[in-house]
Amino acid sequence: MRSRPRLVVALGGNALLRRGEPPTAKAQRENVERAVGALCGIAGRCELVLTHGNGPQVGLLALQADAYDEMPPPPLDVLGAESEGWIGYLIEQSLRNALPGRAVATVLTQIVVAADDPAFAAPSKPIGPVYPEARARALAEEHGWTVARDGEWFRRVVPSPDPLEIVELETIEALLAEGVLPICAGGGGIPVLRGPDGRLRGSEAVIDKDLAAELLARSLGATRLLLLTDVPAVAWDGRPIRHAHPDDLRRLAFAPGSMGPKVEAACRFVERTGGRAAIGALEDARDVLAGTAGTQVSSRGAAGWSRRRPASRAAAPRRAVPGSRA
């Protein structure tokens, strides 16, 4: 029996490389150190498991690979593994510096997806930097990309199949049993397909980090899931939602590729485990965990938040609301 509650924390990729910042190693290291500083206040309270996004980083790796004409660019599963090692290294080093004596390990994590997942026919996951529309269209023509609007900008989008199984789950459990803080399933994990003979092979996709975090939390028996990003809470009609039942959130439409997956991940976790999930700003991590900040999602109390909203606010249930990027 565990002496402390188990908590999975997912760090948004754009919280680690902020919009508009140059994608330098220095900028990312500084942001990682800021993120770790926000987490230190909760690291001693629970059995902590960290995961993170990689949208900006995996897109940059893809651009660098495309620039080298001597060989075909690596597939997205290989680039995902590269980004998982890259970001995991920065987080691991920063955690060791901030928490001397704490054992930390980065686990390259394969996650099984289905070959017939409809996401392969409808790319939706934003990766890489943002572009003005004309530049994005030109790059799409040059590289054979699919691009889509992301707020006021455009980004490359790739298939994002649903995560089904964490291959390294036993390894992560073994690390936790030894008191190690694991950094795993980074960037949604490395997407792989399992053949009829059980053999694994990489898949050309990027799994959504928040949905992978939900699978990780559920598979590990975590009681809490924190999705930390670059906005203070889920908003609807310009107002923050502080507490919600999953049924309430499912009546609203949030932007796919940004806040949508976070809301879906929080709802899945609460519905499937009875635990609690929260979405909030990285710098508010301690208060989000305490339940005094962010959007708290739980099954406590009757659903009906959206039905209780004033008519003028409930009249736009299908308008997507921009939120934090992946």
N, C-alpha and C positions, 0 to 999 in steps of 0.2 A: 504493500500500500504506500502510495506516494505521500511524503510529508508536506509537500508544497503543491499548490495548484499548477497545472501545466498551461502555459500561455504561448500561443503562436502569434508573432508580430510580423506583419508584412510591410516593408518599406517601399513606397512608390518610387519608380525609376526616375521620375522628374523631380522628386524631392532630393535625389542624389545628384542630378545634373539639371539645374534649374533652367527654366525656359529663358532663352536669350543669353545665357552664359556661354563663353567659349568652351568647347568640349576638351579642355586640357586636363592632363593628369592632376595638375595642381588644384584646379577648381573642383574636381571630383573628390580628391582627398580631403579638401577643406569641408565639403558638404558631408562626406562620410563622418568626419570627426564631429561635426555639428549633430548629425543623427545619433551617433553613439553617445554623445553628451546627453541627449534627450532620453536615451534608453537606460542610462546608468541608474537613474532613480528608481527603476522598476526591476532591474536585473536581479537584485537580491531578494525580492519578494516572492518570486515564483520560479518554476522550472521553465526557462525561457528557450524558445526555438525561434530563430530568425529566418526570414526569407525576404526577397527583394525583387524589384522590377529590373528590367534591362532594356526597355524600349529604345531610349536614346542610344545606348551603348551598342546594342546589336545592329542597329541601323548604321552607325558609324563604321563598325567592322565590315558591314556589307559594302559600304561605299569604298573603303580602303581596298577591299578585295577586288571590286570592279575596276579599280584604277590600275591594277596589275594585269597587263595584256598577255603575259607569257603563259598563263594557265587559266582554266576556268575557275570562277570563284567557288569557295567552299559552300556546301549546302547550309541551310539555316540551322540544322541541328548542330553542326560543328561550330558555327558562329555562336550559337546559344551556349555551348560548352565553354568557348573562349570567354564570353562575357561573364559566365558564372564564376570562372576562376578569377577573372579580372576584378570584379566587384567584391567577390568573397574575400580575396586577398586584402583589399583595402579595409573592409569591415573587420576582418579577423585581426589585422595588425592594430587597428584603432582600438578594438575592444581589449586586446592584451595590454596596450599602453594605459587605457583608462581603468582597467580592473586587474591590477597586478596579481598574479597567482591564479587567475581564473583560466581554466582549460577551455580552449575554443578550437573548433575544427570546421573547415569548409568541406562539404560533401557534394561532389558533382553528382547530380540527381537525375536519373532517367525516369520519365513518366510516360506510361503507355497511353496511346490514343487509338481510336478506331480508324481503320483505313477508309471506311465508308461514311465517316463523319461529314455531314453536309457542309461544314465550314470550309472544306477544301474547294468547294465550288463557289464560295462567296467570301473572298478575303475581307477581313474587317479589322484586324489588329494593327494599330499604328506603330511603326518603328522608325527610328532615325530622326533627323532634324526636321523642322517645319520649313516650308517654302511658300513664297507667293504662288498664286495659282498658275501663272504662265510658266514659271520655272519648274513647278511640279509636273505640269503636262509635258514639258520638253524632256525632263528626265524619264518620265514614264515611257515616252516614245523611244528614247535612246536605250533604256535598259529592259524594256518589256515589263515594267512595273504596273501594278494597280495603285492608283492614288485616290484619296478621299479627303473631304474637308475635315479639319480639326480646329474648331473654333474659327478664328479669322484667317487661318492658314490652311495649307494642305500638307499631307504626309503620305509616305508610302504605307500601304496596308497589305498584310499577308494573311494566309489562313490561320485560324486560331481554334483548333479542335478542342473538345471537352477533355479534361484530364480524367483518366479512369483508374490508374494504379501506379503507386510509387514503388519502383523497382528496389531502391535502397532502403526501404522502410525498416527492415531488421537492423541494418547498420546504424541508422539514426537512433533507433530504440536502444541499441547497445551503448552508443555514446552517452545518451541521457542517463542510462543506468550507472555509468561511471562518473557522472557529474560534469560531463562535457557540455558546453553550450554549442549546439550545432547551427551552422549557417547552411541551409539546404533549399532545394527546389528553387534556386535563384532564377529569376526571369521566367518563372513558370516551369522550370525544369527543362531537361533535354527531351524533346518529343521523339518517341520511338514507337514502332509498330511491332507487335508480337505475331510471328508466323504460326501456322498450324503445328510446327514442330517445336514451338516454344522459343525459337531463336529470335533475338531482337535485331532490328535495323533502324537507322535514323529516318526521320520523317521531315519533309520540307515544310516546316510550320513554326510558329511561335505560340506556345500555350499562354493563355492569360494568367498573369501572376496572381491575381486575386482568387480566381477559381482554383488554381493549384494550391494556394494557401489554405483554402477551405478544405480541400481534399486532405492536405497534410494535417491540419488541425483535427479533422474528424478521424483520420487513420491513426493518429497518435493518442486519441482519447483526451484531447485538450478540452478544458472547460471554458476557455475564452479565446476569441479571435479578434485581434486588433489590426485594422487596415489603416495605416498611417500615410498621409498624403500631403498635398500642398494647399488644401483648403480646410477651414475649421470645422465644417459639418456638411452633410447632405443638405442641399437647399431646394425649395420648391416655391415658385413664384417669388423668388428673391428673399425668402425667409428660411432660416435654418430649421431643420427638423431635429429636435432634441431627443425625443423618444418615439419609437414606432414598433408596432407589431409587423411581422413579415407580410401579412395580408394587406396592411396599409400601403407598404412600399410597392407591392406588386400591382396595385391599382394605378400607379404613376409610371410615366415613361421617361427614363433617363438616357442620356446620350450614350449610344454604344461605343465601345472603345475607350471610354473615360470613366464617368461615374457609374454607368450601367453595370459593368462587371463587378464593381465593388458592392453595389446594392444587392446584386444577385448572389454574390458569395456570402454576404452577411445573412441574407434570407435562407439560403441553403443550410448554412451551419446551424442556425437557430431551429429550423424546421426538422433537421435530421438528428440533432443531438440534444435539443432542449437547453443548450448552453447559451451564452450571450456573445454578441458580436458588437463591435463599435467601429465607426469610421470617423476619423478626425485628423487634425494637423499634427505633424511630427513633433513640433515644438511643444505641443500640449499633451505629450504621451502620458505623463503621470496622471493628469486630470482625466484624460480619456479612459484610462484604466479604472480610475476611481468612480467614473460615471458622472462626473461634473462638467464634462466638455465633450464635444463631438456629437455624433448621432448614435444613440444607444438603441440596439435592436434586440428585442427579447420577446418571448411568448407570454410574459406576465401581463395579466389584464386582458380585457376583451379587445379585439380588433375594432376598428371604426374611426381611426384618426382622420382618414381622408373624407369619410362621410360626414364627420363633424365640422369640417372646414366650412367657412362662409361660402355661400353659393358663388360669389364672384371669383373665389379662388379655386373652387372645385370645377369650374366650367372649362378648364383647359387641361384635361387629364392626359392628352396625348402629346403635349408640347415637350420636346426634349429639353432638358436643362443642362447647360454646360457645367462641368465639374472638373475635378482633378484628372489629370492625364495619367495614363497607366504607369 
